[in-house]
Every structure is written in structure tokens, then in C-alpha cells.
Amino acid sequence: MSELGSLPCVKNTVSVKTITDCQGAWEGAKSAMELYEKLTAQGDHVRALKTAKAEKAEIEAAVQLLLKLKVDYKHVTGQDYKPGCPPSENCVAADNGPAADDSDDEDIVDPWNVSTKNAKGVDYDKLIVRFGSNKIDKELVDRIERLGGQKPHHYLRRGIFFSHRDVHQVLDAYEKKKSFYLYTGRGPSTQAMHVGHLVPFIFTKWLQDVFDVPLVIQMTDDEKYLWKDLTLDDCHHFAVENAKDIIACGFDVNKTFVFSDLDYMGASPEFYRNVVKAQKHVTFNQVKGIFGFTDSDCIGKISFPAIQAAPAFSNSFPQIFGTRKDVHCLVPCAIDQDPYFRMTRDVAPRIGYHKPALLHSTFFPALQGAQTKMSASNPNSSIFLTDTPKQIKNKINKHAFSGGKDTVEEHRKHGGNPEIDVSFMYLTFFLEDDEQLEKIRQDYSSGALLTGELKKILIETLQPIIAQHQERRKQITDDVVKQFMTPRPLNFKF
């Protein structure tokens, strides 16, 4: 089955003038096509409101209404609403598995939006079913440990990386003494990265060290120019500054190539040839259905997914792999990036390449709760890599959502809920000691550990991690960045 056929449409956050007006318009629609047109109009309207920076409460109310409208549309048509795919067309069903119940619509997950009504965060088990990926089970974790010769990273042990596509095929090749390479990336929209941005790079560095393989890191400065109100110079500058934070994670310059799309596209004919090949094999209707693009989106957005696909093909990097197109690619990324790579996996065999394998991570929650992920555009939702120890302490104490009870007495008696407590969630990412983490969980659940004490543990865990990162970053000069970003051979064995 074509992987494009299994792609669920990206959900667009939609707003309305008033709920009453929208409901009246919806109820007035009689046919499936009229329902489709009303829903499409709502999508256009919210984009206008978001561009105008409408009130958050208005947008949130509109999201809830949109979810109801999508349920109604599916009830009438038997199809999930897909932008650019009217009900009169023979559209492919959205799910690559059992039909999802209406509660699936509670979670909005796409490359630009992540939100849920559940205080525990996104339901990742349902997301696996909806996206058609595979759960990372003990067998796979044990195999990674056996082949890598090291205890699995705590991101694997704790299910932070929880889903995959075809990782066993990459490991099969590795067992046969065939190398693979890693590919991950960063969309540089601000000068400072936050701690959530570190997650894929921390894990990717571990994979690189354990398997001794090359790595390419794509800085999608072109994407940010197309989606954000930024200049090209701003986007390229942010790419270089973000590259310093990434390099400070400790990557080996002899095995790592970091590249800016704005620079590399013009310097590598082989890379651009693969972009064009991918573009030819995805139709306009397909890309609208996958990503929710509309006729009012600029053509750069429509063509960009092929640029994110190209690094998954080894001959896009002739300085590293020569003309070889048979080197397997493994992509560690957050699961909101999966639509790009399902498209890539659908295209790959049709242009003579291996499908990239993927390892999906969960989202790093905002300080205010797991209903959404950290945002670089909201300083109070994030702990930035530039924050001082005092700022880290103040942000956590003031903004970190608590799973504790309202009073000390109640908390001592009934205990807190670590599953919704942001401080505990953050510790699952950054506290490496499994036994210590489990004791914290038990103490907080029993009431022996208070919320303020839990926050203090997180503060004392994060402050040295960020301080050490800042010290390493000071050593990353422009010359070091240039060395990482210069196309060149890398040191590895096939």
C-alpha cells in the first residue's frame, strides 16, 4: 500500500467570528459538498485570524468547534476532512489501521501544531495507530543494546523514543557490516534554542557514538523564511547560531556535516537533482492532503517537503558517499515530523532509493502543561539554553504546572500525580538515574515529596546541564562552525 495513502491529513487550527455564526452556517449546509466548502472556509478564516494575531482564547474556542465540525463531516460523508480533497473525489481513508473513534480528534499533531485536551499529553498509542508506525518494544531495545554493546539510552528505556519505521532493516544491514548514516535537523526560527530542542540531538549523538556512523544535520533556514515573518538574512543567521548550540552537544567534526539549505542547495547539483525527483513524484493534491496547504499558500511551502526529503538519499552528499545510493538512512525526530518522511518513504522506491527508517520521540511539554509542546516564541513556556540559573529557577517555580494538591495537608494525605506534573516530566528527560527517578515518582505519588521540593530537584538538575552547555558553546567559534558546515569527506567505515 502506498504510504501516501496512509497519510492522515494535517489538522489545521481554525477560528471563527462567533461559535453561533459558524454553527448556523454549518447547519444550513445540506450536501456533502456544502459541508466541505463550509469547513474549508473556516480553515481560511483561522489563518487570517492567526496572521492578525487574534486572542488566544478565541483561537482555542475555535479549535474545539473545528473538531466537532470534522466529526460531523465524517458522520455525513464517511470520510475524514482533507483540504484539497472534496467528498466527490475518491479520497483515501485517513488512517492506516482501524478506524479511529471521535476521541482521536482531541489530539492535533502536525509539523506546526501540537495540542491535546488531556493533561497527561498526547495519547501516543493512538498516534501510532493513526500514523501507522510501530511501537518500540523490548525486543528492539534489546537488539540495539546487543549490536551497540552499550546499555540503551534512557530515552529508549523510558519510552521517550517510542515509535519507529523499519529500524530492524537498518540493524540488519549493520549486522552485515554495512554502514548506515543518521539524518536529523533543526528549523532555525530564533537565535536561542530551548531545552526541548536538545532532545533529538542528545539521542542522535548517542546513536552516532554507539554505532560509529556519519551524521548529516539539515538547517531548514529556507523553510523558516517561507513560514515566518523573517528576512532571509535573519533565517541564515539563526541557522549559524543554532548550529553552535547543536555542535556544543559534542558531535565529532570528522563524522558530522551540518548544512544550511540556503547554502547547500546552490552548491550541490546532486542534492538538487534529488529534490526535483521527489517533487515530480508528489502531486499538488497529495501535498495539500498531507500538509493541509491551500490555494492561498505560497508555492515555496508546497515545494519545500521535497527539500526535507532529499537528505534521506545518500547520493545527495557526494562528498561523503560518492555516487552510492544504497546507504541506509536513519532519522531520529519528533513524531510531528513524520508526515514529511511518510511522503519520502512513498517516493523513495519509485526513484530507486531505500526508504529511510525513523525513530520517533514524544514531545517536550511546555512549562504550563503537556497539552502542548514548548514554543520558542513564548519565553514563559520554555527553558532556553541562554537562561541564567536565576531565570531557570524563577521559570520553574512560577510556571511549571503542578500535579500536586491544593494544600500541603491534602498533598500529604493523597499524594500528587506525576503523570501530569511538568517538573517530573522534565526529569524523565534529564535525570539519568532510573532508581532515583523511580524514588521521586513514588515519593511524590505518596505525598512524601511536595511540589516545591520536586521543583527544587528539577532546578538543581537543569541548572548545571545548561551551564555546562553554555560553557561548551563559548568554545564554538565561527571557524568551528565553518568547519562543520563545509562539504567534505567524513570518517567512517562501510
BELQUI-V569792 format. One record per run of one state. SS is the DSSP state (a for helix, b for strand, c for the rest). FROM is the first residue (numbers start at 1). TO is the last residue. If there is no record, write none. Layout:
# BELQUI-V569792
SS FROM TO
SS FROM TO
This chain:
# BELQUI-V569792
c 1 3
a 4 6
c 7 18
a 19 28
c 29 31
a 32 51
c 52 55
a 56 77
c 78 101
a 102 106
c 107 107
b 108 109
c 110 113
b 114 115
c 116 123
a 124 131
c 132 133
b 134 135
c 136 137
a 138 148
c 149 153
a 154 157
c 158 160
b 161 165
c 166 166
a 167 175
c 176 179
b 180 186
c 187 193
b 194 194
a 195 211
c 212 214
b 215 219
c 220 220
a 221 227
c 228 231
a 232 247
c 248 255
b 256 260
a 261 267
c 268 268
a 269 280
c 281 283
a 284 291
c 292 298
a 299 310
c 311 313
a 314 316
c 317 317
a 318 321
c 322 327
b 328 334
a 335 351
c 352 356
b 357 361
c 362 364
b 365 366
c 367 368
b 369 373
c 374 378
a 379 381
c 382 383
b 384 384
c 385 388
a 389 399
c 400 407
a 408 414
c 415 421
a 422 430
c 431 433
a 434 446
c 447 450
a 451 474
c 475 477
a 478 485
c 486 494
